[in-house]
Amino acid sequence: MASSPSIQADKVTALQKYTACDVSDALLRLGVPGAGFLSDLEPCSPNGSSSDAAITIAPASTVLFAPKGGELDASWPAKNIPSDANWSDMTEPGTIAILRQPDGQKNAVCGGIMALRMSIRGVKGIVAVGRVRDVDELRSTGLPIWSRGRSTVGVGAGSVPWAVQVPLEVDGAMINPGDLAFCDPANGVVVIPQDKVDEVLELLPRLVAADERVKEAVVGGMSVHQAFQTHRGKI
């Protein structure tokens, strides 16, 4: 199992001044499917969404869950979580763990014990594309944790931990280990492909500056259509 490639600290620092919306604007310009946005996720820890909460940015590590007893087609990766191991013991320090649960399931894939273990291992955040449970315990870890829903039911009711550090498909977009997860409590979660980080950083100052000029023009009485044509069209 390969470790997630690291993203230079200065690039993460440079991204901290922007929002997830800014990042998606850049990714949309670069043709990234879905502009990197992971839909229908809500923060459940530490304290739900807040404009004052810190943005968390770190390379992604991945955990894929399979449907219990389900038949898997050839597109699924080989199972690499041993039967005598727990997936939370295999998560990567310094990453945001992205958990992919099969769509439509009612059980959770992450609870308090798993979140505690990941916290001890040095994981910086958890994004469950699926359900979580034990919300008070999740919050007690202090980790930023996102999910698509909650459950009272444990993982074993419907899911099998299948593989770590493999590509994940989410709503038609691919997330690879080492891609940069950008978790913004006020706006949402965006994933920046590794090979797009430099281009995003190059585009962001120009896009944000253009939007500021658009807002100034609109305040001055210009129509939105004309303001967009004047200030956005040249980027």
Secondary structure in CASP SS format (residue, H / E / C, confidence):
PFRMAT SS
TARGET T0000
AUTHOR 0000-0000-0000
METHOD secondary structure of the structure
MODEL  1
M C 1.00
A C 1.00
S C 1.00
S C 1.00
P C 1.00
S C 1.00
I C 1.00
Q C 1.00
A H 1.00
D H 1.00
K H 1.00
V H 1.00
T H 1.00
A H 1.00
L H 1.00
Q C 1.00
K C 1.00
Y C 1.00
T C 1.00
A H 1.00
C H 1.00
D H 1.00
V H 1.00
S H 1.00
D H 1.00
A H 1.00
L H 1.00
L H 1.00
R H 1.00
L C 1.00
G C 1.00
V C 1.00
P H 1.00
G H 1.00
A H 1.00
G H 1.00
F E 1.00
L E 1.00
S C 1.00
D C 1.00
L C 1.00
E E 1.00
P E 1.00
C E 1.00
S E 1.00
P C 1.00
N C 1.00
G C 1.00
S C 1.00
S C 1.00
S C 1.00
D C 1.00
A C 1.00
A C 1.00
I C 1.00
T E 1.00
I E 1.00
A E 1.00
P E 1.00
A E 1.00
S E 1.00
T E 1.00
V E 1.00
L E 1.00
F E 1.00
A E 1.00
P E 1.00
K C 1.00
G C 1.00
G C 1.00
E C 1.00
L C 1.00
D C 1.00
A C 1.00
S C 1.00
W C 1.00
P C 1.00
A C 1.00
K C 1.00
N C 1.00
I C 1.00
P C 1.00
S C 1.00
D C 1.00
A C 1.00
N C 1.00
W H 1.00
S H 1.00
D H 1.00
M H 1.00
T C 1.00
E C 1.00
P C 1.00
G C 1.00
T C 1.00
I E 1.00
A E 1.00
I E 1.00
L E 1.00
R E 1.00
Q C 1.00
P C 1.00
D C 1.00
G C 1.00
Q C 1.00
K C 1.00
N C 1.00
A C 1.00
V C 1.00
C E 1.00
G C 1.00
G H 1.00
I H 1.00
M H 1.00
A H 1.00
L H 1.00
R H 1.00
M H 1.00
S H 1.00
I H 1.00
R C 1.00
G C 1.00
V C 1.00
K C 1.00
G E 1.00
I E 1.00
V E 1.00
A E 1.00
V E 1.00
G E 1.00
R E 1.00
V E 1.00
R C 1.00
D C 1.00
V H 1.00
D H 1.00
E H 1.00
L H 1.00
R H 1.00
S H 1.00
T C 1.00
G C 1.00
L C 1.00
P C 1.00
I E 1.00
W E 1.00
S E 1.00
R E 1.00
G E 1.00
R E 1.00
S C 1.00
T C 1.00
V C 1.00
G C 1.00
V H 1.00
G H 1.00
A H 1.00
G C 1.00
S E 1.00
V E 1.00
P E 1.00
W E 1.00
A E 1.00
V E 1.00
Q C 1.00
V C 1.00
P C 1.00
L E 1.00
E E 1.00
V E 1.00
D C 1.00
G C 1.00
A E 1.00
M E 1.00
I E 1.00
N C 1.00
P C 1.00
G C 1.00
D C 1.00
L E 1.00
A E 1.00
F E 1.00
C E 1.00
D E 1.00
P C 1.00
A C 1.00
N C 1.00
G E 1.00
V E 1.00
V E 1.00
V E 1.00
I E 1.00
P C 1.00
Q H 1.00
D H 1.00
K H 1.00
V H 1.00
D H 1.00
E H 1.00
V H 1.00
L H 1.00
E H 1.00
L H 1.00
L H 1.00
P H 1.00
R H 1.00
L H 1.00
V H 1.00
A H 1.00
A H 1.00
D H 1.00
E H 1.00
R H 1.00
V H 1.00
K H 1.00
E H 1.00
A H 1.00
V H 1.00
V H 1.00
G C 1.00
G C 1.00
M C 1.00
S C 1.00
V H 1.00
H H 1.00
Q H 1.00
A H 1.00
F H 1.00
Q H 1.00
T H 1.00
H H 1.00
R C 1.00
G C 1.00
K C 1.00
I C 1.00
END
